[in-house]
Amino acid sequence: MDVTHDTLVAFAKSGGLFYFIAFSIGVVIYTFWPSNRKKFDRAKHAILEGEDGPEEERPSVEEQAAPEDRSCL
């Protein structure tokens, strides 16, 4: 059997397709696996914890990093 460039390209394309399909199925199974539900619920609510208020009430990045001594300018 003579291995040509076209043969390798066809093998890589079909192998990559099957790899992508298998990886996608694995991600879907992992996502909906019953034992992962608690972990995902915790992550879903973790983004909201520790919020004191809207963004406008917090000091901006410039206000936090502004040096008090500007003698070097």
GICOR-V717183 format. One record per residue. N is the residue number from 0. RES is the residue in one small letter. PHI is phi in degrees with one decimal (* if undefined). NEAR is the number of other C-alpha atoms within 10 Angstrom. Layout:
n res phi near
N RES PHI NEAR
N RES PHI NEAR
//
This chain:
n res phi near
0 m * 3
1 d -95.2 5
2 v -91.8 7
3 t -108.0 8
4 h -62.4 9
5 d -62.9 9
6 t -65.2 11
7 l -66.2 11
8 v -64.3 11
9 a -63.3 11
10 f -64.1 12
11 a -65.8 12
12 k -65.9 12
13 s -70.2 12
14 g -64.5 12
15 g -64.6 12
16 l -63.3 12
17 f -65.5 12
18 y -62.9 12
19 f -63.1 12
20 i -63.8 12
21 a -64.3 12
22 f -63.8 12
23 s -63.9 12
24 i -63.9 12
25 g -62.6 11
26 v -65.7 12
27 v -65.7 11
28 i -63.8 11
29 y -62.4 13
30 t -65.2 13
31 f -98.9 11
32 w -66.8 10
33 p -58.0 9
34 s -72.7 10
35 n -89.5 11
36 r -60.2 13
37 k -63.1 10
38 k -64.1 9
39 f -71.7 13
40 d -64.9 10
41 r -63.8 10
42 a -68.1 11
43 k -64.7 10
44 h -91.7 9
45 a -66.8 10
46 i -67.2 9
47 l -93.5 9
48 e -74.3 7
49 g 83.9 7
50 e -84.6 8
51 d -91.0 9
52 g 179.6 8
53 p -64.9 7
54 e -60.2 9
55 e -66.0 7
56 e -78.3 8
57 r -85.6 11
58 p -66.3 9
59 s -74.3 11
60 v -63.2 8
61 e -66.1 8
62 e -68.2 9
63 q -72.3 9
64 a -99.0 8
65 a -72.9 10
66 p -73.9 8
67 e -78.1 6
68 d -95.8 7
69 r -110.9 7
70 s -70.1 5
71 c -79.9 4
72 l -83.6 4
//
